[in-house]
Amino acid sequence: MRLCGALAMAGLPLQAFSQFNGKAAATAQYESNSNVFDLNSGFGSPALTQGRRSDTYYAYGAQFDSQYDWSRQQFYASASASRYNYQHLTDLDHTGYIFDGGLRWKLGGTLYGRFDVTRNRNMVPFYNLSGNLAGVSALTLSILTEQRETAEFGMHLTSLWNLEGSAYTSKTDQPILGAPNLQLKQNGATGLLNYLGFGGLTSGLSATYLKGDYEGSTTQLNPSFTQTTVGFLAKYKRTRTTFDGQLGYSHRTSVAAFDNTSGFTGLVDFTDQLTSRTSITLKADRQINNYVLNAGSEIDSDLGGSLLWQATYKSAFTVSYTFSYRDFPGQGNNPVGSRRVDIQEYVTFGINYQPRQWLLIKPYYNAQTRRSTLVGGHFSSTIWGVNLAVQTPQKRK
């Protein structure tokens, strides 16, 4: 009897452990960039960059992913951190991290939802630091830190209709030279009504409300804004094909002219499994986004595609292209206060090679160009490097 009792007690932690799934990895990266500061080819190499345009860095870090299933509920957490060390431009050395954790829950067969917290800290790309309205130099390191809390809720009204809603709050800090306390606080909510009665097609209506407040900008103008979006959505999924589409209209109002805009928004995301080893993805979207640097907004239109070839079970090849049209109302410098437009093109090629279950090798090559109405806004760069990960195998259920 004592032996049976001991075995039963030992089985409790084993059963609990069986509901846990996770993996960890040690990471390393080497990258070479031909134009670290995204400088215009006709503007030379300023003294602030030590007369350099190119540089390389080494990075090392760790990753961890986990989930724990408890009845119909699931707790999850993931975290990664990396230290970046530049060979020459040591003022750019920094540490970045990402954390995401939360709970996916279900109650009966009707209610479901998610609570989620994310926090990330990363270097702001230098092409996003050009064109400051106050004329502040864009050649110094800027670190963006963002925290976001999200709550999602869903209800199956009938077998064909469900109602979903979400709300979030976020705070973004992006200190720059001349504005060490620059930040954006946002609160938003979205409601969705979905119809599931067309086979693999889900369709519905959506409405979103967003309120934001800037603080600490270089221009001493810290506008608040509100943005509303109403639209139609459709999702389709079959064995070989998935489609996600949205079409809506967004209206943004603010006391600042460069943060007051409206227009049609939406996205199309299409993926097709051409063969057992090859898939293609096409994407197009148009969104009104925040341009934290100027405490304003931008309208981004993107068009792109990618091709994935799974050559063997150990190796995969990806090539992709993205065309971006970025419109910055009232944020140009030719003359000051004019409309600024950037056209960016981005090509990337990558390889995923996993010779062992515990080893992942990912070499990559990127090429980027930008043409801009901003004086000094043209640039091009090429980046190549390799990511390495030594990882524990994830437990299979």
C-alpha positions as MATLAB code, in Angstrom:
seq = 'MRLCGALAMAGLPLQAFSQFNGKAAATAQYESNSNVFDLNSGFGSPALTQGRRSDTYYAYGAQFDSQYDWSRQQFYASASASRYNYQHLTDLDHTGYIFDGGLRWKLGGTLYGRFDVTRNRNMVPFYNLSGNLAGVSALTLSILTEQRETAEFGMHLTSLWNLEGSAYTSKTDQPILGAPNLQLKQNGATGLLNYLGFGGLTSGLSATYLKGDYEGSTTQLNPSFTQTTVGFLAKYKRTRTTFDGQLGYSHRTSVAAFDNTSGFTGLVDFTDQLTSRTSITLKADRQINNYVLNAGSEIDSDLGGSLLWQATYKSAFTVSYTFSYRDFPGQGNNPVGSRRVDIQEYVTFGINYQPRQWLLIKPYYNAQTRRSTLVGGHFSSTIWGVNLAVQTPQKRK';
ca = [
       0.000    0.000    0.000;
       2.804    2.389    0.858;
       4.464    1.599   -2.463;
       1.239    2.290   -4.353;
       0.776    5.579   -2.506;
       4.314    6.664   -3.282;
       3.873    5.841   -6.954;
       0.616    7.774   -7.062;
       2.216   10.855   -5.523;
       5.157   10.594   -7.890;
       2.734   10.456  -10.790;
       1.269   13.878   -9.981;
       4.336   15.934  -10.919;
       4.949   13.637  -13.885;
       1.425   14.288  -15.124;
       1.873   18.015  -14.621;
       5.187   17.878  -16.471;
       3.548   16.035  -19.350;
       1.364   19.101  -19.944;
       4.443   21.318  -20.332;
       6.089   21.891  -23.701;
       9.091   24.102  -24.240;
      12.428   24.617  -25.914;
      15.476   26.793  -25.408;
      18.244   27.966  -27.719;
      21.563   29.770  -27.626;
      21.939   32.119  -30.610;
      24.745   33.863  -32.454;
      24.771   36.222  -35.432;
      27.264   37.869  -37.759;
      26.153   40.715  -40.059;
      27.852   43.048  -42.521;
      26.083   46.269  -43.598;
      27.375   48.438  -46.460;
      25.501   51.554  -45.219;
      24.845   51.330  -41.480;
      23.371   54.848  -41.143;
      21.382   54.681  -44.424;
      23.231   57.745  -45.717;
      22.563   59.452  -49.021;
      25.268   58.511  -51.508;
      25.987   62.179  -52.301;
      26.447   63.349  -48.717;
      29.822   61.786  -47.899;
      30.592   60.206  -44.524;
      30.035   62.672  -41.656;
      32.484   62.930  -38.766;
      29.769   61.615  -36.438;
      30.081   58.223  -38.184;
      33.891   58.138  -37.737;
      34.059   58.618  -41.512;
      32.532   55.184  -42.016;
      29.526   53.951  -43.920;
      29.957   50.197  -43.507;
      30.531   48.023  -40.484;
      29.982   44.548  -39.095;
      28.642   43.311  -35.800;
      28.564   40.135  -33.766;
      25.558   39.266  -31.637;
      24.926   36.553  -29.096;
      21.850   35.722  -27.084;
      19.277   33.201  -25.944;
      15.665   32.241  -26.672;
      13.037   30.385  -24.690;
       9.524   29.237  -25.666;
       7.091   27.381  -23.435;
       3.460   26.477  -22.973;
       1.535   24.682  -20.259;
      -1.866   23.096  -20.878;
      -4.210   23.033  -17.908;
      -7.509   21.411  -18.802;
      -8.809   23.570  -21.678;
      -6.639   26.553  -20.725;
      -3.142   27.236  -22.004;
      -0.441   29.385  -20.417;
       2.389   30.451  -22.718;
       5.562   32.509  -22.577;
       8.426   33.279  -24.924;
      11.497   35.433  -24.449;
      14.615   36.289  -26.392;
      17.539   38.628  -25.762;
      20.632   39.520  -27.798;
      23.710   41.657  -27.294;
      25.013   43.472  -30.404;
      28.687   44.486  -30.606;
      29.908   46.546  -33.583;
      33.478   46.180  -34.787;
      34.144   49.913  -35.318;
      30.994   51.946  -34.512;
      30.979   50.938  -30.859;
      28.533   53.736  -29.950;
      25.892   51.517  -31.571;
      26.468   48.588  -29.189;
      23.206   47.688  -27.466;
      21.032   44.945  -26.012;
      17.626   44.044  -27.427;
      14.937   41.748  -26.106;
      11.383   40.543  -26.723;
       8.994   39.014  -24.191;
       5.491   37.676  -24.804;
       3.336   35.853  -22.277;
      -0.287   35.201  -21.529;
      -3.243   32.872  -21.234;
      -5.551   31.372  -23.851;
      -8.803   30.402  -22.178;
     -12.068   28.610  -22.956;
     -15.253   28.442  -20.944;
     -17.722   25.774  -21.984;
     -18.293   25.524  -25.709;
     -19.353   29.138  -26.125;
     -16.790   31.544  -24.664;
     -13.082   31.872  -25.421;
     -10.381   34.518  -25.313;
      -6.824   35.527  -24.526;
      -4.879   37.770  -22.150;
      -1.458   38.807  -23.417;
       1.467   41.013  -22.372;
       4.341   41.874  -24.716;
       7.412   43.996  -24.200;
      10.217   44.612  -26.664;
      13.349   46.719  -26.833;
      15.088   47.176  -30.189;
      17.216   49.568  -32.199;
      15.260   51.943  -34.466;
      16.343   51.598  -38.146;
      18.248   54.682  -39.270;
      16.023   55.157  -42.320;
      13.216   55.800  -39.808;
      15.267   58.510  -38.083;
      15.739   60.789  -41.093;
      13.457   63.739  -41.705;
      12.949   64.999  -38.160;
      10.885   68.209  -38.226;
      13.225   69.844  -35.698;
      16.306   69.040  -37.794;
      17.819   66.787  -35.115;
      20.707   64.593  -36.273;
      19.721   61.057  -37.259;
      23.202   59.605  -36.751;
      22.935   58.561  -33.103;
      21.563   55.356  -31.639;
      17.860   55.359  -30.767;
      16.299   52.517  -28.788;
      12.556   51.897  -28.938;
      10.896   50.212  -25.949;
       7.255   49.192  -26.217;
       4.928   47.465  -23.788;
       1.439   46.327  -24.711;
      -1.351   44.620  -22.777;
      -4.164   42.966  -24.742;
      -7.434   41.279  -23.801;
      -9.465   39.323  -26.375;
     -12.941   37.865  -26.027;
     -15.062   35.657  -28.284;
     -18.545   34.159  -28.179;
     -20.211   31.584  -30.430;
     -23.667   33.093  -30.895;
     -24.858   30.204  -33.074;
     -23.190   27.508  -35.171;
     -22.843   30.090  -37.985;
     -22.219   33.364  -36.129;
     -19.619   34.447  -33.621;
     -18.773   37.742  -31.965;
     -15.213   38.778  -31.127;
     -13.753   41.794  -29.397;
     -10.371   43.003  -28.195;
      -8.933   45.924  -26.257;
      -5.369   46.985  -25.662;
      -3.223   49.647  -24.088;
       0.373   50.378  -25.054;
       3.256   52.715  -24.289;
       6.124   53.347  -26.707;
       9.317   55.141  -25.629;
      11.727   56.336  -28.319;
      14.267   58.791  -26.857;
      16.258   60.700  -29.463;
      18.768   63.527  -29.399;
      16.867   66.657  -28.326;
      13.833   64.670  -27.120;
      14.947   62.230  -24.395;
      11.354   61.718  -23.203;
       9.639   61.143  -26.553;
       6.796   58.641  -26.131;
       3.407   57.575  -27.434;
       0.571   56.147  -25.351;
      -2.341   54.375  -27.078;
      -5.630   52.754  -26.132;
      -7.685   50.851  -28.692;
     -10.626   48.509  -29.079;
     -11.939   46.365  -31.960;
     -15.220   44.518  -32.509;
     -15.835   41.759  -35.099;
     -19.007   40.002  -36.219;
     -18.232   36.852  -38.231;
     -20.385   34.588  -40.387;
     -19.154   30.995  -40.877;
     -21.759   29.653  -43.272;
     -19.859   29.510  -46.574;
     -17.793   26.341  -46.255;
     -14.166   27.350  -45.804;
     -15.013   31.043  -46.051;
     -15.456   33.295  -43.011;
     -16.770   36.807  -43.600;
     -17.798   39.652  -41.360;
     -17.740   43.277  -40.298;
     -15.201   45.063  -38.112;
     -14.975   48.384  -36.271;
     -11.939   49.842  -34.475;
     -11.435   52.871  -32.235;
      -7.971   54.148  -31.324;
      -6.834   57.057  -29.136;
      -3.213   58.171  -28.860;
      -1.216   60.826  -27.000;
       2.313   61.984  -27.803;
       4.647   63.436  -25.181;
       8.133   64.957  -25.207;
       8.474   65.663  -28.943;
      11.272   67.821  -30.389;
       8.802   70.379  -31.758;
       7.143   70.914  -28.358;
       3.881   70.068  -30.102;
       2.466   66.945  -28.466;
      -0.758   66.203  -30.305;
      -3.438   63.753  -29.295;
      -5.335   61.898  -31.989;
      -8.312   59.634  -32.458;
      -8.710   57.140  -35.269;
     -11.725   55.098  -36.304;
     -11.839   52.304  -38.866;
     -14.813   50.381  -40.216;
     -14.497   47.579  -42.700;
     -15.341   44.213  -44.190;
     -13.219   41.100  -43.770;
     -13.018   37.654  -45.358;
     -10.914   34.582  -44.599;
     -10.667   31.399  -46.629;
      -8.754   28.226  -45.827;
      -8.490   24.962  -47.672;
      -5.818   22.261  -47.822;
      -3.601   24.102  -50.314;
      -4.803   27.701  -50.144;
      -5.312   30.347  -47.472;
      -6.654   33.857  -47.987;
      -7.030   36.750  -45.555;
      -8.584   39.988  -46.782;
      -9.823   43.223  -45.232;
     -11.160   46.419  -46.765;
     -12.105   49.463  -44.733;
     -11.966   53.201  -44.287;
      -9.876   54.918  -41.602;
     -10.342   58.462  -40.360;
      -7.751   60.131  -38.117;
      -8.248   63.522  -36.492;
      -5.653   65.589  -34.648;
      -4.764   69.190  -33.876;
      -1.533   68.721  -35.867;
      -1.767   68.926  -39.652;
       0.841   66.175  -40.106;
      -1.214   63.818  -37.921;
      -4.613   64.469  -39.491;
      -5.467   62.102  -42.334;
      -7.963   59.557  -43.669;
      -8.407   57.098  -46.508;
      -9.116   53.535  -47.568;
      -7.156   50.865  -45.717;
      -6.970   47.102  -45.879;
      -4.898   44.054  -46.629;
      -4.749   40.972  -48.845;
      -2.679   37.952  -47.822;
      -2.749   34.956  -50.166;
      -0.758   31.715  -49.818;
      -0.884   28.712  -52.133;
       0.941   25.393  -51.848;
       2.024   24.986  -55.461;
       3.661   21.609  -54.928;
       4.522   19.426  -51.968;
       7.759   21.392  -51.597;
       6.949   24.848  -52.993;
       4.605   27.583  -51.800;
       3.999   31.169  -52.850;
       2.727   34.101  -50.774;
       1.396   37.408  -52.116;
       0.649   40.387  -49.872;
      -0.753   43.884  -50.263;
      -1.809   46.324  -47.557;
      -2.488   49.985  -46.866;
      -2.487   51.283  -43.295;
      -2.302   54.531  -41.331;
       0.600   54.131  -38.906;
       2.368   56.233  -36.289;
       5.597   58.053  -37.098;
       6.847   58.498  -33.552;
       9.907   60.562  -34.568;
       7.729   63.523  -35.628;
       4.808   62.813  -33.259;
       2.770   62.337  -36.429;
       1.383   59.754  -38.821;
       2.256   58.067  -42.088;
       0.218   56.220  -44.697;
       2.006   53.035  -45.741;
       1.137   51.054  -48.882;
       3.024   47.779  -49.364;
       3.040   45.203  -52.135;
       5.146   42.073  -52.008;
       5.567   38.391  -52.539;
       7.733   35.476  -51.477;
       8.577   32.011  -52.741;
       9.493   29.134  -50.416;
      11.176   25.975  -51.678;
      11.588   23.119  -49.205;
      14.434   21.401  -51.015;
      14.892   18.654  -48.417;
      13.634   18.033  -44.928;
      16.853   19.707  -43.727;
      16.995   22.764  -46.011;
      14.626   25.457  -47.285;
      15.198   28.480  -49.546;
      13.202   31.722  -49.493;
      13.278   34.720  -51.831;
      11.026   37.759  -51.344;
      10.414   41.271  -52.650;
       8.555   44.206  -51.061;
       7.622   47.559  -52.588;
       6.629   50.276  -50.089;
       5.071   53.676  -50.727;
       5.252   55.772  -47.544;
       3.361   59.074  -47.390;
       4.201   61.562  -44.598;
       1.704   64.471  -44.633;
       3.309   67.856  -43.880;
       6.673   66.332  -42.916;
       8.862   67.203  -45.893;
      11.834   69.609  -45.982;
      11.646   70.808  -49.595;
      10.141   73.181  -48.527;
       9.605   72.623  -44.804;
       6.040   71.495  -44.167;
       5.531   69.990  -47.609;
       4.386   66.447  -48.246;
       7.095   63.825  -47.988;
       6.957   60.589  -50.010;
       9.369   57.653  -49.722;
       9.518   54.746  -52.146;
      11.405   51.781  -50.709;
      12.242   48.452  -52.307;
      13.472   45.469  -50.326;
      14.803   42.173  -51.686;
      15.865   39.317  -49.458;
      17.188   35.809  -49.916;
      17.501   33.340  -47.073;
      18.376   29.718  -46.374;
      17.197   27.600  -43.445;
      19.534   24.667  -42.977;
      19.098   22.227  -40.090;
      21.772   19.526  -40.348;
      20.906   18.275  -36.860;
      17.800   18.540  -34.741;
      19.723   20.730  -32.309;
      21.460   22.988  -34.876;
      19.916   25.648  -37.151;
      21.976   27.679  -39.651;
      20.349   30.618  -41.490;
      22.485   32.625  -43.943;
      20.767   35.634  -45.566;
      21.263   38.485  -48.023;
      19.213   41.715  -48.180;
      19.281   44.672  -50.571;
      17.329   47.874  -49.928;
      16.901   51.175  -51.784;
      14.889   54.317  -51.100;
      13.927   57.248  -53.287;
      12.483   60.189  -51.404;
      11.239   63.754  -51.833;
      13.136   64.454  -48.604;
      16.394   66.270  -49.304;
      19.119   63.777  -48.369;
      16.607   60.954  -48.202;
      17.933   58.708  -50.992;
      19.964   55.696  -49.921;
      20.855   52.119  -50.774;
      22.369   49.331  -48.722;
      23.272   45.670  -48.891;
      23.308   43.404  -45.863;
      24.505   39.852  -45.543;
      25.020   37.622  -42.562;
      24.239   34.374  -40.831;
      22.198   33.353  -37.790;
      23.083   30.281  -35.738;
      20.968   28.560  -33.099;
      21.836   25.607  -30.881;
      18.509   24.445  -29.533;
      16.852   21.801  -27.437;
      14.341   19.658  -29.356;
      10.710   20.568  -28.744;
       8.675   17.798  -27.205;
       6.180   16.282  -29.608;
       2.674   15.644  -28.374;
];
